[in-house]
Amino acid sequence: MNEQPARYRSLFISDVHLGTKGAQAEALLEFLHDHDAETLYLVGDIIDGWRLRSSWYWPQAHNDVVQKLLRKVRKGARIVYVPGNHDEFLREFCGLHFGGVEISETAIHEAADGKRYLIIHGDIFDMVIRHARWLAFLGDWAYEIALALSTRINIVRRKLGFTYWSLSAWAKARVKNAVNFIGHFEETLATEAKRHGVDGVICGHIHSAAMRDFDDFTYINTGDWVESCTAVVEHQDGRMELIHWQAFSRVLNANRVPSKPPLWRRVA
């Protein structure tokens, strides 16, 4: 990891799912050590209340993530927490502060270049979440199975010298219904943001990191810290960048011995 963290104007992360075995807490700690910002947006599903209600799982690394974020607040960073469906219990506290962390249903972020972005988790535009919660819980169970399979596959991949690979992310990119759902989700979020009179939207929820332009509108999805380990940063000039941490993480690729040290490059 870098001795001095890279400094940005803003940082956006979502879908960490602390409280689940799939959460890549160690990789996130590594990322937060290497990246700092004046403002940090937590764009929902940081804590997985759904999973914690059914079975308690909270290892030290998950507590370390919370403490790391609180230390950033104490050092002067502004942190805005926009709850999602898995941490919806926090929506009762919108408008309040906990440990210096602001809880807000949505937020408007003005970038350095003057562009305005709607910050929203995005679950309210998921028809399954809104109208068939039992199906959402079933999907959550199937997702856990896919993550468990991914863990076993990646044990073998690391021994063979390959990098981390996600079975569920691979399936999501190739199953027609999933691809159609993602496309519809993006279009719906774009429409909602236009209704707010902003230039773009920054969201999470679907675990599919992306930066796309719809005419004069920008759609940004921060991805997740279960499969893709992605985040979005705003540079001092207002430029947004999507970072894929898998390419650089020593945690995710602990047993891989590269032929030469990786360059400090980010995959957009």
C-alpha positions in Angstrom: 0.0 0.0 0.0 1.1 3.6 -0.5 2.8 5.4 2.4 0.8 8.6 1.6 -2.8 8.2 0.6 -4.0 9.7 -2.7 -6.0 12.8 -2.0 -9.3 13.5 -3.8 -12.1 16.0 -3.5 -14.8 13.3 -3.0 -15.0 9.6 -2.7 -18.1 7.4 -3.3 -18.5 3.8 -2.1 -21.6 1.5 -1.7 -22.7 -2.0 -1.1 -20.1 -3.1 1.4 -22.5 -5.5 3.2 -20.7 -5.5 6.5 -22.2 -8.3 8.5 -21.9 -10.9 5.8 -19.2 -13.4 4.9 -19.0 -12.0 1.4 -17.9 -8.5 2.4 -14.4 -7.7 1.3 -13.6 -5.7 4.5 -9.9 -6.2 4.4 -9.7 -5.0 0.8 -11.8 -2.0 1.7 -9.5 -1.1 4.6 -6.6 -1.4 2.2 -8.4 1.0 -0.2 -9.3 3.5 2.5 -5.7 3.6 3.6 -4.6 4.5 0.1 -7.4 6.9 -0.7 -8.5 10.0 1.2 -11.0 12.7 0.4 -12.6 15.9 1.7 -16.1 14.4 1.4 -17.0 10.7 1.5 -20.4 9.4 0.4 -21.6 6.0 1.7 -24.2 5.2 -1.0 -26.2 2.5 0.8 -26.0 -1.1 1.9 -22.8 -0.4 3.9 -24.2 -2.6 6.8 -26.3 -5.6 5.9 -29.2 -5.5 8.4 -31.1 -8.2 6.5 -28.3 -10.8 7.1 -27.6 -9.6 10.7 -31.2 -10.1 11.7 -31.1 -13.8 10.6 -27.6 -14.6 11.9 -25.0 -12.5 13.7 -21.6 -12.2 11.9 -19.3 -9.3 12.7 -15.6 -10.1 12.6 -12.9 -7.6 13.7 -12.2 -6.5 10.1 -15.8 -5.3 9.8 -15.5 -3.3 13.0 -12.2 -1.9 11.7 -13.9 -0.5 8.6 -16.4 1.4 10.9 -13.5 2.7 13.0 -11.5 3.7 9.9 -14.5 5.8 8.7 -15.0 7.4 12.1 -11.3 8.3 12.2 -11.6 10.1 8.8 -14.4 12.2 10.3 -12.2 13.1 13.3 -9.5 14.1 10.9 -11.8 16.6 9.2 -13.5 14.6 6.5 -17.2 15.0 5.8 -19.1 11.7 5.6 -22.6 11.5 4.2 -24.4 8.1 4.6 -27.3 7.5 2.2 -29.0 4.3 3.4 -30.1 1.5 1.0 -32.5 -1.4 1.4 -30.2 -3.6 3.4 -29.5 -0.8 5.9 -33.0 0.7 5.7 -33.2 0.8 9.5 -31.1 4.0 9.2 -33.7 5.8 7.2 -35.6 6.4 10.5 -32.6 8.7 11.4 -32.3 10.8 8.3 -31.3 14.3 9.2 -29.4 13.2 12.2 -25.6 12.8 12.8 -23.9 9.8 14.4 -20.3 10.1 15.3 -20.1 13.1 12.9 -21.6 11.0 10.1 -24.6 12.6 8.4 -27.6 10.4 7.6 -29.6 11.5 4.6 -32.3 9.9 2.4 -30.6 11.4 -0.7 -28.0 14.1 -1.4 -27.1 16.6 -4.1 -23.3 16.8 -4.7 -21.9 19.7 -6.6 -18.6 18.8 -8.2 -15.7 21.2 -8.7 -16.6 21.7 -12.4 -20.1 22.9 -11.4 -21.9 19.7 -12.3 -24.6 18.6 -9.9 -25.2 14.9 -9.0 -28.1 13.2 -7.3 -26.7 10.7 -4.7 -29.2 7.9 -4.1 -28.9 4.2 -3.4 -31.5 3.2 -6.1 -33.5 0.5 -4.4 -36.7 2.5 -4.6 -36.6 2.0 -8.4 -36.2 -1.8 -8.1 -39.7 -3.2 -8.6 -38.8 -6.5 -6.9 -37.8 -4.6 -3.8 -40.9 -2.4 -3.8 -43.6 -5.0 -4.7 -42.2 -8.5 -4.0 -39.9 -8.4 -1.0 -40.1 -12.1 -0.5 -38.6 -12.5 -4.0 -35.8 -10.1 -3.0 -35.0 -12.2 0.0 -35.0 -15.3 -2.1 -32.6 -13.6 -4.6 -30.4 -12.6 -1.6 -30.2 -16.3 -0.6 -29.3 -17.4 -4.2 -26.7 -14.6 -4.2 -25.1 -15.9 -1.1 -24.7 -19.4 -2.7 -23.0 -17.8 -5.7 -20.6 -16.0 -3.4 -19.8 -19.2 -1.6 -19.0 -20.9 -4.9 -16.9 -17.9 -5.9 -14.8 -18.3 -2.7 -14.0 -21.9 -3.5 -13.2 -21.1 -7.1 -10.9 -18.3 -6.1 -8.9 -20.5 -3.7 -8.0 -22.6 -6.7 -7.3 -19.6 -8.9 -4.9 -18.1 -6.4 -3.0 -21.3 -6.1 -2.7 -21.3 -9.9 -1.5 -17.7 -9.9 -4.6 -16.0 -11.2 -6.4 -12.9 -9.9 -9.7 -12.7 -8.1 -12.8 -13.6 -10.3 -16.5 -13.3 -9.4 -18.9 -16.0 -10.6 -22.0 -13.9 -9.8 -20.5 -10.9 -11.7 -19.7 -13.1 -14.7 -23.3 -14.5 -14.7 -24.8 -11.0 -14.3 -23.0 -9.8 -17.4 -24.1 -12.7 -19.6 -27.7 -13.6 -18.5 -30.1 -11.8 -20.7 -32.7 -10.9 -18.0 -29.9 -9.5 -15.8 -28.5 -7.4 -18.6 -32.0 -6.1 -19.4 -32.7 -5.3 -15.8 -29.4 -3.3 -15.5 -30.2 -1.4 -18.6 -33.7 -0.6 -17.4 -32.4 0.4 -14.0 -29.9 2.8 -15.5 -32.5 4.5 -17.7 -34.9 4.8 -14.7 -32.3 6.5 -12.6 -31.4 8.8 -15.4 -35.0 9.9 -15.7 -35.3 10.4 -11.9 -32.1 12.6 -11.8 -33.3 14.7 -14.7 -36.5 15.3 -12.7 -34.3 16.8 -10.0 -32.7 19.1 -12.5 -29.2 17.7 -12.0 -26.5 16.7 -14.5 -26.0 13.1 -13.3 -26.7 10.5 -10.7 -24.4 8.5 -8.5 -26.0 5.3 -7.1 -25.3 1.7 -6.1 -27.7 -1.2 -5.3 -27.2 -3.5 -8.4 -23.5 -4.3 -7.8 -22.7 -3.3 -11.4 -20.1 -0.5 -11.5 -20.5 1.8 -14.5 -20.0 5.3 -15.9 -22.2 6.1 -18.8 -23.4 9.2 -20.6 -27.0 9.5 -21.8 -26.9 12.5 -24.1 -25.9 15.4 -21.7 -26.5 13.3 -18.6 -24.1 11.1 -16.6 -25.0 7.8 -14.9 -22.5 6.5 -12.3 -22.8 3.3 -10.3 -20.2 2.8 -7.6 -20.4 -1.0 -7.8 -19.8 -2.9 -4.6 -17.3 -4.4 -2.1 -18.5 -8.0 -2.4 -17.7 -8.9 -6.0 -16.1 -6.1 -7.9 -14.5 -4.0 -5.2 -15.0 -0.7 -7.0 -15.3 3.0 -6.0 -15.7 6.3 -7.6 -13.4 9.3 -6.9 -13.8 13.0 -7.8 -10.5 14.7 -8.7 -9.9 18.3 -7.7 -11.0 19.5 -11.2 -14.4 17.7 -10.9 -13.5 14.8 -13.1 -15.1 11.5 -12.0 -13.1 8.2 -12.1 -14.1 4.6 -11.5 -11.5 2.6 -9.7 -11.3 -1.2 -9.8 -9.4 -2.1 -6.7 -9.0 -5.8 -7.6 -6.2 -4.9 -10.0 -4.1 -3.5 -7.2 -5.2 -5.2 -4.0 -2.6 -7.4 -2.2 -5.4 -8.7 0.0 -7.5 -10.1 -2.9 -4.5 -11.5 -4.8 -2.4 -12.4 -1.7 -1.0 -15.6 -3.2 -0.4 -14.3 -6.6 3.3 -13.6 -7.5 3.3 -11.2 -10.6 6.1 -11.3 -13.1 6.7 -7.6 -12.4 5.2 -5.0 -10.0 1.8 -3.7 -11.2 1.8 -0.1 -12.5 -0.4 2.3 -10.6 -3.1 2.5 -13.2 -6.8 2.5 -12.8 -9.3 0.6 -14.9 -12.2 2.7 -16.1 
